[in-house]
Amino acid sequence: MEDDRARWNPVQLSGGQRQRVASARAPVLDPELVVRDEAISVPDVSVLAPVLNLLDDLQREFDVSLLFLSHDPSSRHIADRVCVIRDGRVVQAADSGAVLLAPEHPSTRGSWSP
């Protein structure tokens, strides 16, 4: 049977499939910056690793900067730098390892502990 998923409507795709399609189509216009807002906010945790791996591959292969917005601290491993925002204000900004090892703000300490 021929795979006809290319003809599917977006509503026919799972949440993880939609996230991977959105990430994979990002380099089509050869951008310098790709912004992904809540790219891993899907109910199915099994989608997390494939989406993060795809974003990492796209970043390396196409030499594109990635601005990744997330409420999920598990995504920190793909970041070079992290800005923690609370109530619309940056409360900590540093290399991702520094945020993990030395959280400065109570919001950061609560959600980023190793």
N, C-alpha and C positions, 0 to 999 in steps of 0.2 A: 504494500500500500504506500502510495506516495505521501510524503509529509506536506500537508497543506497549511501549516501554521502561518506561512507568510501572507496568506489571504484572510487570516482571522481578524476580527474586530478587536480593539483593545479590551472590551469587556469580556472577551473569551480567554484572555490571558490571566494567569494567576498574579498575585501581587508581586511575587519575586520575578516572574517573567517580565512584567511591566517595568520594574526597576532596572533589570538588566538591559532591556531594549532602550530605555531612556539614557542609560549610561553609555551603551555602545554607539548610539547615534550622535553623541556629543562631538566627536572629532570630524564629522562630515564636512563642516565648513572651515576646518583648519584653524580653530580659535587659539588664542594665546592663553585664555582663561576659561575654565569651565566651572560653573557654579552648580552644586548639587545640594538641594535643600531637603534634609531628612531622607536621604537616599536609602537608608537602612531601616526606616520606620515601618516595617512590615510585620504582621502578626506572626509569621512563620520564621522562627529563629534559624532554621536550616538555610535560609536565603542569605543570611548575614555574611558568611565567609565568601560565597561566590560573588556577591556584589562588591565587597571590599577588594577582593582579588582582581576583579574586572577593572575597577577604578584605578588600582595600583598599576596594572598592566597598561591601561590607556595613558596614564600619566607618563610612564617611562617610554612607551613606544612612540607617542606623538609629541613628547617633550612639551607638555601643556601644564600650566599651573592649575591647581585644583583648589577651589574654595569650597570646603565641605562643612555644611551646617548640620549639627546633630545634637540631640539631647542625650545620645547614647555614648558614655565614656569608653565603651569597648572599641570604638572607632579610632581612638587616639593613636594607635600604632601606625596608621597611614599618614599621620600629620608630622610635618617638620616643626611647625609652630602651632600653639593653641592659644585661643583667646576665650576666657571664661566670661560669660556675660550674665549679669544678674539685674533684673529690673531695667533692662535697656542700657546698662553701663558695663564697660569692661572692668572686671574686678581683678583679673590676673591675665597677663600675657607673657608667654615665655616659650622656650623650646619645649616640645611635648614631654620630654623626660623630666625637665625641671618642674613642670606643673604636677606631674605624678609624684615626684620625690619630695617636693616642698610646696604643698598646697598652701596658699596664703589666705584665702578667704573661706569662711565657714561653708559656703555653698560648694566650693571646690573640695574641701576636706571631706564633706559628706558623700559626694558622689564619685570622687576620683581615687579613693583609697585603694592601694594595691591588694 
